[in-house]
Amino acid sequence: MKVFFLFVGKIMVVLLLSAFALDLGYSYVYSKSTTRNKIENILNGEPKEFDVIMLGSSRANNHFVPQLFIEKGLKAYNYGMSGSRLQESALVLQLMLSKKYDIKNIILEVDLNINTEGYSDGTRARFMPYLKSNETVANYYGEIIPEFQSLYYLPFYRYIQYDSQIGFREMVFAAIHKSSASVLNEGFYALQGEGLNMQYDLTKYTPKKNKDYELIKKLCNNNGINLIVVSTPMCEHVKGINYFEAIKNVYPEVHNYENVVTEDKYFSTCGHMNEAGARVFTAKIIEDFFPTKAK
């Protein structure tokens, strides 16, 4: 029996040491990568200066074309992330500020993401490699993740838990510095095609006060950043389109651009414009908020 327990003990020690080694190895690789996603680009890159950045979900990522701002002489980047919620947008902004980014204007997409204080599992995973190394990430998630202690203290557990997003395959791509489309074109990801799935039901959504949005407003106010909050277009075939007016009843400062672009040819799907639609929409945003050419 003594030999058995000794054998089991050796196995446990080997597993524990392996977990520590894997954790350190994966974390080291991610600490050197800047080409896979926008989060690591912020954390591992140098501080930047921007006249305008965009934050939000895919309805920001696919709808704001930074190149059109750049053509006006404005330094711009789209930090929208497909699938993300305002919870992740707030953390992205905190990380930028902790890295001493100089930001003059933020365009924040607030529409379908305002009806919940939930989170995106896929986007949250991208922060996990920095849970131990970055104080801002640790403090932020330490207050809102129930299993934070396990993720933080158990070696390699966070990589197992989020294996599909930050597992072996993604780690290898990060190690060889394989670029991802998410950081190309100043962060803008253009959709193609038109007229697919041109129906949408908004009756299940209810705009409400959102603590993550309130945090973003507070961060902007405290750091002298001009916050421009907009809702972005959807196709004409939407059930419950009064949802967008309901947003303004909760937050009057939100600029409703839901019906600025309506023709089917400008939409890839009902909820997302294609590149042509994004350019029309972005041009309208520039006309309304940045009419003069930057010096």
N, C-alpha and C positions, 0 to 999 in steps of 0.2 A: 504493500500500500504506500509505503514511504517513497519507493521508486516511482510509483504512478504519479503522486502529487508533485514530486520533483520534476517529472517530465512535463506535466501540465503547467507548472510554474515557469519552466524554460520556454514553453510555447507562448505563454502570456507575455513574458518579457520580450521575446522576439517580435510578437505582434505589436506590442506597445512601442518598441523602438522603431519598427517599420512605419507605424502610423506617424510618429514624430518626424522621421526622415522624409516621408512623402509630403507631410504638411509643409515642412521647410522648403522642400524642392519645388512644389507647386507654387507656394507663396513667392519664392524667389523669382520664378519665371514670370509670374503675373506682375511683380514689382518692376520688371524691366520692359514690359510691353506697352506700346502706345497705339498699335495699329488695329486692334481687334474691336474695340467699342469706345463709346464716348466717355464712359466713366473712367477707364484706365487712362485714356488720353488726357483727362483732367488731372488725375492723381499723379501720374508719372511724367507729365509734360511740364514745361515751363509756364509761369504765369503769363496771361495774355491780356491785351487791351481790345475791347470791342465797343463800337458805337451801338450795336444792337445784337442781341441774341434771341433765339426763340426757344421756348420751353413748352412741353406738353406731351401728348400721346402721339400715336401715328397720325392723328389729324393735325398735328404740328409738323411732324417729321416729313409727311408727304405733301404738305400744303404751302410751306413757306420756302421760297427760292432765294437763298442768300446772295446768289450771283447778281440778282437784280439790285440788291442794296449796294453791292460792291461796285456795280456800274455807276451808282450815284455818288461814289467816293466814300462809302460807309464801310467800316470793318464789321463784318457780319458772320454769324455761324448759327446753324440750326442744331440745337441740342435736344430736340424732340426725340422721343424713343418709342417705337411701336410697342403697344401693350402696357406702357407705363401709366401710373396714376399720379395724382398730385402729390401723394406721399413721396414718390421717387423724385419728382420734379423739385420738391422742397429740399431734399437732401443734395441733389445736384447743385442747386444754388448755394447751399451751405459750403459744399466742398470748394466751389469756385471762390467764394469769399475767403475761406481759410487759406487758399493758395494765393491770395492777394490779386485776384483778377480785377481789372479795372473795367467796369461795365457801366455804360451810360443809360441804355434803354433795354428793357426786356419786353418782348411780346409773348404773352402767356395765353395759350389756348385753353379756354375753359368752356366746355359744353357738356358732352356726355360724361366727362370725368368729375363733374361737380356733384353728381347725385350720390356719391359714395365716398367714404373715408377708407376704402379698402386698399389693397396693394396688388402689385403685379409680381407673381412668384418668379417669372422669368427675368424681370428687370432687377428684382431684389438679389437674385443669384449673382449678378455682375458686381455687386458690392462686397460679396462674401470673402473674396481673397484678401480684402483689406480690413477685415473685421478686427484683427489683432494689431495691425500696423498703423491704422489711422484712427486717431482719437475721435474725430468728428463722426465717422461711421459707427464706431463702438458706442459712443454716447447716444447717438440717434436711435440705433436699434436696441440698445440696452433697455430703453423705456417702453418699447412697443412689441418686441418679439417674445412670446411666452417661453420659448425654448432657447433663449439667448445664452444661458449658462452652458448648456450642452454644446451649442455652436462655438462658443468662445473658448471653453476649456478642454473639450475632448479633441485630441489631435486628429486631424484629417476628417472629422465628422462633418464639417460644413461642405467639404468637397464631395463626400458620399451623398449627403442630403440633396445637393444640387448638381448631381453628376451630369445630368443631361445638358446643363448650361456651362459648367466650369470643370467638367471631368477631363479624362485623359485626352480625348480628341481635341478639345478646345485648348488645353494646356500645350499640346504639341504645336498647334497653329500659332499660339502666342510665342512659343520658344523659337520658332523659325521666322517670326515676324511676318507672317502671312497677312496681308491687308484684308480688311473686311469692308464691304460696301457701306457699312454704317458710318464710316469716318471719311468717305470720299465726298466730293462735290460740296464741301463746306457743311457736311452733315445732312444735306437734303437727299431724300430717297424718292426718286420719281417713279410713279406708277404709270403703266402703259395700258393700252386697250380702252374700250369705252362700252358703256351700256350693259354691264353685267350685274345681276342681282339688284335691279333698280327698284327695290321696295325696302322700306324700313319702318319699324313700329316703335315709336317713342312713348307710347302710352304707359309703358311699364316704368319709365323714368320719372323721378320727382326731384327737381333741384332743391337743395337745402344748404344750410350753413355748413361750411367745411373747414375743419381746423387746419388742414394742410394748406389750403388756399390762404387762410388767415396768416399762417406762418410765412408764406411767401410775401404777402403784403407787408408784414412787419419787417422782414429782412430787407426788402427794397427801401422802405421808409427809413430804416436805421442807417442804411448805407448810401443814401442819396441817389438811388436808382429810379429812373422814371419807368413805372410799370404800366404797360398798355395791355389791357385784358380784352380778348376778343373770342367770339364764337365763330366757327368756320362753316363754310357752305355744306349743304346736303342737297341731294337731288329733289326734284319736285314731287316725287311719289312717296311722300312720307306721311305716315299716320301719326297724328298727335304733334303736328308741327308747332303748336302753341307752346310746346316745351321751352323753346328759345325765348319767348316773351316771359315765361315763368322764371327763367334765370334772372332776368332784369328786375323782377319783383323781389328777388332775394338779394341780388347784388346789382344795384342800378349802374355801377361803373362799368359793367361788361358791355362792350360794343358788339351789337348783333350784326354779324355779316352772313348770316345763314342764307339769305336770298340774293347775295351779290352775284353769285354764279349759279345758274339754274339749268342751262341747256344740257341735255343728256350727253352730247359730244364731249363735254368737259369732265365727265365723271368716268372713272374706272369701275367703281361700284357706287351704290347710292350714298354710302358714307364717306367715300374717299375720291377726291378729284384725281384725274390723270395729270401728266406734266403740263399739258396745255391749259387746263383749268387752274392749276397751281400758279402758273405764270400770270394769268388774268387776275386772280385773287391777290397775289403778292403785289402786282402793279397798283391795285386799288388801295392796299394798305400803305404803300409808299406814298401814293398821291395824298392820302388823308393825313398821315402822321409825319412824313418826311418829305415835304414838297420841295424844299430847296436843296440844291446839290451841296454836299459836304465840301469844305475847303481843304 
